[in-house]
Amino acid sequence: MLRAVFQFRLIVLLAASVSLALAAPAQKAVDYQTLGHESFYNLEYEEAIEASQGLVNLRPDDPVAFNDLATAILYKELLRLGKLETKAFKGDNNFLAWDKPTADPKAKKEFDTALLQGRKVAEAMLQKKPRDARALYALSTNYGLESTYQLMVDTSYFGALRNANQADKYSRQLIDSHPGFVDAYLVAGTHEYVVGSLPWAVRYMVAIGGLRGSKEKGKEYVRRVAEEGDLARDSARALLVLLLRREQRPLEAIPVIAGIIRDFPRNYLMHLELAGLYEDAGKEDKALDVFREIHAKVKTNTDRFGRMPARAQRALARKIAEVEKQIALASGGS
């Protein structure tokens, strides 16, 4: 049970840990940031890393730039390790039982270096100005990223929890000192939702340690950032989809993920998730349409869908056949 608790905590922190959207003071920096943001959410992590490195070179005194770089490095590694797999292929043992690669020590070193540099810059900013909003936001994101790596790659559950609590601490400080800083509510909302979702016995034990949470307040915070946020709006939208799916409310999640797809059409994982949501909603015909559209794009490399790993492409073909069979049986066919 503890494994499941920690996994869910950090899965939602995946969405909370991305900060690739802060406005930059110079046009050149804005270009780097826009390119990094769009590349990241379109699963183009090499391009995101290059853009983020350019931003770091241009603004070495900005902790958010280092977080952007660390985020791109982390998610490139998570994708390579198969840690960002879609739920659309749930139950497909041939897809799930592949031999996953081991962690890349070079990627880990680059990730740690970016995190450490960003943390030092943010802490120096707080020494000069203890309530600096950008520094507090950067530290919340920074510790969230470390927590994500510890759980998703190192499977260090207690280390991940410790850093997740640090991320929450800085987000609360930011909310207290800058209540109008809407994006600060994302990490806090994650914490509220996860702790509030624990079984009552576990929640009681957690409360003894001083941690309390409200599932409803957490959802409210996340939805607010998804609707009103600036820096973390896209992260919040992705997290909101996850929460709604977890609560078996796919019809509410579908328009949210459709909006993400409109903004980032080259993210094939989001397309697969949309098809999975239609399946969850009992709309197999719509799911089949989306699966077929994805398959066609893979074959023609439209929107760079040809990047989809071969094993995922095979799983997609099996999924199409499976849904076709389900529809045929439901309609009385053989």
PyMOL commands that set and color helices and strands:
alter all, ss='L'
color gray80, all
select helices_A, chain A and resi 2-16+27-41+45-58+63-80+87-89+93-96+105-128+133-152+157-177+182-197+200-208+215-228+233-246+250-263+268-280+284-300+302-307+310-330
alter helices_A, ss='H'
color red, helices_A
deselect
rebuild
show_as cartoon
